[in-house]
Amino acid sequence: MTYAQSPVELPLRTDPEPVPVAGCGVCAAPAAQRREARLRGDHSTVSDCNVELRNHPHPKEEA
């Protein structure tokens, strides 16, 4: 079978994983879930937890 265009190649995301904020229970939950998912080899859940951690807002520290 031939196609009109070449396949699209998406880049692999290489930015570092988000780090949970110390003392934040909201951050601790997906961090624990991510750790357990990684042990199971569940990369989809690891990715979902990273998105949740990345999107969880925290006030900016004052300089």
C-alpha positions, 0 to 999 in steps of 0.5 A: 500500500502506498500513501500520499505523505510520509508518516509524522514522527513526533519527538520523544519528550525529554524534559525532567520529571516533575518533583513533588513539593515537600509537604504537599499532600496533593503532590504526594498522592500522584508521586506515590502512584507514579512510583507504584506504576513504574514498578509495574511497568505501567508507563501510561500511568507514569505519564498521567501522574507526571501531567498531574504533578506538572499541572498542580499549582503552587504559589511562587516563592518570594525572593 
